[in-house]
């Protein structure tokens, strides 16, 4: 998907669209950007930092 505006705007838009569905999966946005976290959290999605994702990847079996 190509972003028509800023990448943050696209992340926010896609997040809001998914969270707005009746039976949506848990949505977590991984970002180190505090401003993006503040914009995403009111949609009902969770946020976490990149360290969490890196830890998840490191825990995968080789």
trRosetta pair geometry for C-beta under 8 A, 3 or more apart (Angstrom, degrees):
i j d omega theta_ij theta_ji phi_ij phi_ji
1 10 7.2 165 123 -175 118 132
1 14 7.6 118 94 -80 165 137
3 6 6.8 -49 156 121 137 16
3 7 5.2 -115 -53 -94 171 52
3 9 7.1 120 -166 68 113 90
3 10 4.0 -102 -118 -35 101 147
4 10 7.4 134 28 -80 64 107
5 9 4.2 -22 91 67 124 149
5 10 6.6 173 58 -45 81 83
6 9 4.6 100 58 1 82 102
6 10 7.2 -150 95 -4 47 84
7 10 5.6 -57 -152 37 36 111
7 11 6.3 38 151 -20 69 104
8 11 5.6 -51 -146 35 34 112
8 12 6.3 33 155 -17 65 106
8 33 7.1 -105 -101 114 120 160
8 35 7.5 -3 -148 105 155 103
8 36 5.1 -126 -135 -99 110 106
8 39 7.0 76 169 58 110 154
9 12 5.8 -56 -149 39 30 112
9 13 6.2 31 153 -20 65 109
10 13 5.6 -54 -143 37 31 113
10 14 6.2 26 160 -14 66 107
11 14 6.2 -58 -143 40 26 105
11 15 6.1 27 157 -20 62 112
11 29 6.3 94 173 -139 117 130
11 31 7.7 87 165 -64 163 137
11 36 6.7 14 86 -158 141 123
11 40 7.2 -46 130 -85 104 118
12 15 5.8 -58 -144 38 26 113
12 16 6.2 24 159 -17 64 109
12 36 7.5 -137 -60 -150 98 80
12 39 5.3 -51 -100 136 130 119
12 40 6.1 -130 -106 -85 76 71
12 43 7.3 174 -159 -42 72 141
13 16 6.0 -56 -146 37 26 108
13 17 6.3 27 155 -21 62 108
14 17 5.6 -54 -148 35 31 115
14 18 6.4 26 157 -15 65 106
15 18 6.1 -60 -149 38 28 105
15 19 6.1 19 159 -11 66 113
15 27 5.9 138 -147 159 82 142
15 29 5.9 -26 -95 -62 140 125
15 40 5.6 -20 117 -139 169 97
15 43 5.4 103 126 93 105 163
15 45 4.9 -63 -173 -22 117 158
16 19 5.9 -58 -137 44 28 106
16 20 5.9 33 159 -27 63 113
16 43 4.6 -115 -93 -128 72 130
17 20 5.8 -60 -148 34 23 114
17 21 7.4 36 151 -35 57 93
18 21 6.0 -42 -166 6 37 113
18 24 5.3 120 160 -145 72 130
18 25 7.6 -38 172 46 117 79
18 27 5.5 131 103 -87 125 139
18 45 7.9 63 78 -82 107 120
19 24 5.7 -164 -119 88 28 168
19 27 5.4 -94 -71 23 92 148
19 43 4.9 123 50 152 156 99
19 44 4.7 153 -174 68 136 109
19 45 5.3 -109 -67 -53 136 88
20 24 7.5 88 50 -44 28 143
20 43 7.9 -70 -45 -166 83 97
21 24 4.3 119 66 -65 99 98
24 27 6.6 -19 147 -33 123 111
26 46 7.1 2 177 10 96 120
27 43 7.9 -53 89 111 140 116
27 44 7.6 73 51 102 116 80
27 45 4.0 -62 101 -121 109 101
27 46 6.9 160 92 26 56 72
28 45 6.6 171 -93 178 25 91
28 46 4.4 -25 -106 77 80 101
28 47 6.8 154 -162 -97 69 21
28 48 5.8 4 -178 8 118 107
29 36 7.2 -126 136 143 138 110
29 37 7.6 -175 88 -102 116 59
29 40 4.9 -88 31 -160 151 164
29 45 5.7 63 -13 135 101 133
29 46 7.4 179 21 91 66 49
29 47 5.1 -25 66 -108 89 78
29 48 7.8 159 80 26 45 62
30 47 7.6 152 -92 -160 24 62
30 48 5.7 -28 -108 74 70 83
30 49 7.2 45 -159 155 73 12
30 50 5.9 94 168 -91 105 55
30 52 6.9 -140 -122 69 106 105
30 53 4.8 43 -143 -45 154 133
31 36 4.9 -68 139 88 163 134
31 37 6.2 -161 79 -58 114 81
31 40 7.7 137 24 -4 138 148
31 47 6.4 -48 41 -157 95 109
31 49 7.4 -65 84 -117 34 46
31 50 7.5 11 -141 -48 10 84
32 49 5.6 59 -95 -144 69 88
32 50 5.5 -34 -50 -6 102 109
33 36 3.9 56 94 13 117 113
33 37 6.7 174 94 -15 61 81
34 37 5.5 -52 -150 33 35 115
34 38 6.5 34 153 -19 66 104
35 38 5.7 -54 -152 35 33 112
35 39 6.5 28 151 -16 65 107
36 39 5.6 -58 -148 39 35 110
36 40 6.0 29 156 -19 70 111
36 47 7.8 154 113 -128 84 139
37 40 5.9 -61 -140 39 27 106
37 41 6.1 32 165 -30 65 108
37 47 4.4 150 -129 137 89 169
38 41 6.5 -44 -137 23 24 112
39 42 7.4 -64 -174 26 29 103
40 43 5.8 -58 -171 23 49 116
40 45 5.3 -64 168 72 99 117
40 47 5.5 114 84 -69 131 118
41 45 7.0 -111 -104 70 31 68
41 46 7.8 31 -113 -127 75 27
41 47 6.0 -68 -69 -6 89 119
48 52 4.3 -32 152 32 129 155
48 53 7.3 142 102 -36 112 83
49 52 5.8 117 66 0 63 96
50 53 5.4 -55 -154 39 49 111
50 54 6.0 49 150 -21 77 105
51 54 5.6 -56 -146 39 32 112
51 55 6.3 36 153 -22 66 105
52 55 5.8 -57 -152 35 28 112
52 56 6.6 30 150 -20 63 104
53 56 5.6 -52 -150 33 34 113
53 57 6.5 32 153 -16 66 105
54 57 5.7 -54 -148 38 33 111
54 58 6.2 34 153 -21 65 107
55 58 5.6 -54 -144 37 31 112
55 59 6.4 30 155 -22 64 108
56 59 5.9 -60 -152 34 29 111
56 60 7.4 46 148 -39 60 91
57 60 5.9 -35 -163 0 40 116
